């Protein structure tokens, strides 16, 4: 085999693996126990009023990490 044929074969295999991964991701459903859990602090009726809507907006626990840069004292923080 020539060098060009080997390069073409390697690139084709890489493209096939990426395409197969994307098809698998969108066709096969995720497992039921993915570890993602949602916690609502208070029960909500289907016909909720403004007070219950404020509860949903204000009393929800936020588990997202804080990614704001911290100043170490040596360098300025640019935001």
C-alpha positions in Angstrom: 0.0 0.0 0.0 1.1 3.5 -0.7 1.4 6.2 1.9 -1.6 8.0 0.3 -3.8 4.9 0.7 -2.9 4.5 4.3 -3.6 8.2 5.1 -7.0 7.9 3.3 -7.8 4.7 5.2 -7.0 6.3 8.6 -9.0 9.4 7.8 -12.0 7.3 6.7 -11.9 5.2 9.9 -11.8 8.4 12.0 -14.7 9.9 10.1 -16.7 6.6 10.4 -16.1 6.4 14.2 -17.2 10.1 14.7 -20.3 9.5 12.6 -21.2 6.3 14.4 -20.8 8.0 17.8 -23.1 10.8 16.7 -25.7 8.4 15.4 -25.5 6.3 18.5 -25.9 9.4 20.7 -29.1 10.6 18.9 -30.8 7.3 18.2 -30.2 5.3 21.4 -32.1 6.7 24.4 -30.1 7.5 27.6 -30.5 5.1 30.5 -33.2 5.9 33.0 -30.8 6.3 35.9 -28.4 9.0 34.6 -27.8 10.6 38.0 -29.5 13.9 37.1 -32.0 14.8 39.8 -34.3 17.8 40.1 -35.5 19.0 43.5 -38.5 21.3 43.8 -38.7 22.7 47.3 -42.5 22.9 47.4 -45.3 21.0 45.7 -46.6 22.8 42.7 -50.2 22.5 41.4 -50.9 22.6 37.7 -52.8 25.8 38.2 -50.2 27.7 40.3 -50.5 31.3 41.3 -47.9 34.1 41.4 -46.8 33.2 44.9 -46.0 29.7 43.9 -44.2 31.0 40.8 -42.0 33.2 43.0 -41.2 30.2 45.1 -40.0 28.3 42.1 -37.9 31.3 41.0 -36.4 32.2 44.4 -36.3 29.1 46.6 -34.7 26.6 44.1 -31.4 25.2 45.2 -28.6 26.0 42.7 -26.0 23.2 42.5 -24.0 24.8 39.6 -20.4 25.5 40.4 -19.2 29.0 40.9 -16.9 29.8 37.9 -16.3 33.4 38.6 -12.5 34.2 38.7 -11.0 34.9 42.0 -8.3 37.6 42.7 -5.2 36.0 44.1 -3.7 39.4 45.0 -1.1 39.4 42.3 -3.0 39.8 39.1 -6.1 41.8 38.2 -9.2 39.9 37.5 -10.7 40.7 34.1 -14.5 40.1 33.7 
